[in-house]
Amino acid sequence: MRTFAIVVPFLLALPIAAQRELLDDLPADADAWTFRHLGPEFDPVPLPGDGSVTGLARIGEAVWLGRGDRLWRVSLPGWQVRHSVEAPAGLRGLCAGPRFVYALVEDGIAILDPIAGRAVGTIECAEAPRASVIGWHEGRLLVGTKDRILARDGKAGEWVEVYPPGRRQLQWLVSAGGSLWGGTRAGLVRVGGEPAADAVKWSERSWPWVVLASAAVELDGRLLFVADTDGGEDRKLSVAGLLSPVRRPADEPGERLTASVLQTGEKPRFEIGPKPLASIDLCRLELERLAADPQTIVRRPDGSTGVLPVVIKAYPNVRVRDLASFWDAITAAGFDQVCCPPVEAWVLAERQRRAVQERERMPGRAGK
């Protein structure tokens, strides 16, 4: 890959074509940050409880969910609540082995009955007060701090370091496809190990929001993901659903031009690659210069050549009208592949939701 200064490798689910007209569905004065979605590969599911999410674990045909001060046992595949119990004090994470559910708490690890959710024992772990995540991978119980991940030897009962998480503050660990995955405030990351050649593969990806707290578990090749997110302007959003590890050609690493719009005062400001620009007029000049630069010509997945694809990032408090104006300036300069994936995905999901509602209201559907 060329080392052109403004080109970055980017792993993100991109639409097939630019969909600027989707912004017309949104109020021009609204904060664009509030309209963000994971995309069509995310299917919402109904999960109980309220309060901050504290953990997820699957054991058999049930999922245990920690939310607020409660644990909830939900049956699969119907998502029916079968049991609820008070969560252990200081709960910071859940995972499951073959026989038990394990809860990371303030001073150790609690062993929970998989049916009743009550503590039936404890496991000593000196790192527990500093740990933020717990998991089960390759037959061993794991705990992770910001500096390292330890695994417990089931026979000797000793804890040994297995993975350095790269000083990323992890919110959960999930074992899938022979690899260990983790969730951070920013996205899904591989923690260690390569997946088997025939395994379902996830790719590292960015979340469309800042994730304040989250939990996840693998369910038959998909990721059940529950998160409390920063919706902008002090708004918190909760999402729960199944995330498919679909990898389309547009998700592959490649050369992208990132274009950002930010709002820190009365007027928006912009960045084209790493270059800050104070006005939309300056953006137009910079974009026209780049579009005419031979270094921005790349080979596309279909074998054709053209200017770099552009991914727009909209930060909190940016108005929809400013995002739209920025988008229009980029396309007017000659960039013909432009997208803002999280916002586009939100509009498409909302259109789908409204279409379902309309079908349900159609004459003749009552009672069906």
Secondary structure, DSSP 8 states (H G I E B T S, - for coil): ----TTEEE------SS--GGGGGGS-TTSBGGGS----TTEEE------S-EEEEEEETTEEEEEETTEEEEEETTTTEEEEEEE--TT--EEEE-SS-EEEEETTEEEEE-TTT--EEEEE--TTGGG--EEEEETTEEEEE-SS-EEEE-TTT--EEEEE--TT---SEEEEETTEEEEE-SSEEEEEE----TTS-----EE-SSEEEEEEEEEETTEEEEEEEEEEETTEEEEEEEEE-----GGGS--EEEEEEEEESSSSEEEEETTEEESSHHHHHHHHHHHHT-GGGEEE-TTS-EEE--EEEEE-TT-BHHHHHHHHHHHHHTT---EE-HHHHHHHHHHHHHHHHHHHHHSTT-TT-
